[in-house]
Amino acid sequence: MPLTLAGTVPARDSLEPARIALVSDTHTTRGKERAAYADRLAQVISAVNAARPDLVLVSGDLTHGGVPEEAGDFQAQVSALHAPVWVVPGNHDIGAKRLPGVANAVTAARVSRFEEAFGPSFWRRTAGGMRVLGLNSLLFGSGLPREEDQWRFLEQELTGPPVPPTLVV
């Protein structure tokens, strides 16, 4: 099961805000820096668990090279977190913005590989009376078919009746 679907945030009193831990740039790798990154992430996991958040958001660069083995290593390590973990991709996970001269640009295959490992790369969930929108920022301006899907999703989410406070990741 994709990690992003690994739990729901318990319902809270509407006046009590959700406690959210934000983690970024874990760069899980199988390269020569593997031990150093794994040790740092283990320290982060320990600190996050001690803080007892309701939710952990990981805002990109879960992996260093976006390969399935790294995704599996990341999932194994963050399974030690006590709170649900919701993720969005970063440039190391799916490729950089499509700009002139950028060799490692985002591709449909890399987005698909991320979504196979972690679930949708953009999503809507609720936590502590708050709407949380996770976006794949690398799709914006990419020209990929998933970009159109994300724009439709965002338009649908941002129009209509009033909603609870919104956090965009």
C-alpha positions in Angstrom: 0.0 0.0 0.0 1.4 3.5 -0.8 2.9 5.2 2.2 0.8 8.4 1.6 -2.3 6.5 2.5 -0.7 5.1 5.7 -3.2 6.5 8.1 -5.8 9.1 9.0 -5.5 11.8 11.5 -7.7 11.2 14.5 -10.7 13.6 14.8 -10.0 16.5 17.2 -12.0 19.1 18.9 -12.5 21.8 16.3 -10.8 24.4 18.5 -7.7 22.3 19.0 -5.3 22.6 16.1 -3.5 19.6 14.6 0.1 19.2 15.6 2.1 18.8 12.3 5.7 17.9 11.9 7.2 19.1 8.6 10.2 17.1 7.3 12.0 17.7 4.0 15.0 16.6 2.0 15.7 13.2 3.5 17.5 12.2 0.3 17.4 8.5 1.1 20.1 7.0 -1.1 22.0 3.8 -1.8 25.1 5.9 -2.7 28.2 6.6 -0.6 26.2 9.0 1.6 23.7 6.3 2.6 24.8 5.9 6.2 25.0 9.6 6.9 21.5 10.3 5.5 20.0 7.3 7.2 21.6 8.4 10.6 20.2 11.9 10.2 16.7 10.6 9.3 16.8 8.3 12.3 17.5 11.3 14.5 14.7 13.2 12.9 12.3 10.3 13.5 13.3 10.1 17.1 12.7 13.9 17.6 9.4 13.8 15.7 8.1 10.8 17.7 9.1 12.6 21.0 7.1 15.6 19.9 4.0 13.4 19.3 2.5 15.2 16.3 -0.8 14.2 14.8 0.7 14.1 11.3 4.0 14.1 9.5 4.3 15.9 6.2 7.3 15.2 4.0 7.7 18.0 1.4 9.9 16.4 -1.2 13.3 14.9 -1.9 12.3 11.7 -0.1 15.0 10.0 -2.2 18.2 11.1 -3.8 17.7 9.5 -7.2 14.0 8.6 -7.4 14.7 4.9 -7.9 12.4 2.2 -6.5 15.1 0.8 -4.1 15.5 4.2 -2.5 11.7 4.5 -2.2 11.6 1.2 -0.4 14.4 2.2 1.9 12.6 5.5 2.7 9.3 3.7 3.4 11.1 1.2 5.6 12.8 3.9 7.7 9.8 6.2 8.1 7.6 3.3 9.1 9.1 4.0 12.6 7.2 7.2 12.8 4.2 7.0 15.1 2.0 9.5 13.2 0.5 9.1 9.7 3.0 10.2 7.0 1.8 12.2 3.9 4.3 13.0 1.2 4.7 15.1 -2.0 7.6 14.7 -4.5 10.6 16.9 -4.9 13.0 17.3 -7.8 15.2 14.5 -6.7 12.2 12.2 -6.7 10.8 12.9 -10.1 13.2 15.3 -11.9 13.8 19.1 -12.0 11.6 21.8 -13.6 11.5 21.7 -17.4 13.7 24.6 -18.3 16.1 25.2 -21.2 19.4 23.5 -20.4 18.0 21.3 -17.6 19.1 17.8 -18.3 17.3 16.0 -15.4 13.8 17.3 -16.1 10.6 15.8 -14.8 9.2 13.0 -16.9 5.9 11.2 -17.0 7.7 7.9 -16.3 9.3 9.4 -13.1 6.0 10.8 -11.9 4.4 7.4 -12.6 7.1 5.6 -10.7 6.7 8.0 -7.7 2.9 7.5 -7.7 3.3 3.7 -7.8 5.5 3.8 -4.7 3.8 6.6 -2.7 0.3 7.1 -4.1 -1.0 10.2 -6.0 1.6 13.0 -6.2 -1.2 15.6 -5.5 -4.0 15.0 -3.1 -6.6 16.4 -0.6 -6.9 15.2 3.0 -8.1 16.5 6.3 -6.3 16.9 9.6 -7.5 18.5 12.8 -10.3 20.5 11.2 -8.0 21.6 8.4 -7.9 20.8 4.7 -4.5 19.8 3.5 -3.7 20.0 -0.2 -0.5 18.2 -1.3 0.7 19.4 -4.7 3.4 18.2 -7.1 5.0 21.6 -7.8 7.2 20.1 -10.5 4.2 19.4 -12.7 3.5 23.2 -13.0 4.7 24.3 -16.4 5.9 20.7 -17.4 3.4 20.2 -20.2 2.9 16.6 -18.9 -0.7 15.2 -18.9 -0.6 15.0 -15.1 -0.2 18.8 -15.1 -3.7 19.2 -16.6 -5.1 16.7 -14.0 -3.5 18.7 -11.2 -4.8 22.1 -12.5 -8.3 20.6 -12.7 -7.9 19.2 -9.1 -6.7 22.6 -7.8 -9.6 24.5 -9.6 -12.1 22.1 -8.1 -10.6 22.4 -4.6 -10.4 26.2 -4.6 -13.9 26.9 -6.0 -17.2 26.3 -4.3 -18.5 26.7 -0.8 -16.4 27.9 2.1 -14.1 25.2 3.5 -12.1 24.8 6.7 -8.6 26.5 6.8 -6.3 25.1 4.1 -2.7 24.2 4.3 -1.0 23.7 0.9 2.2 21.6 0.8 
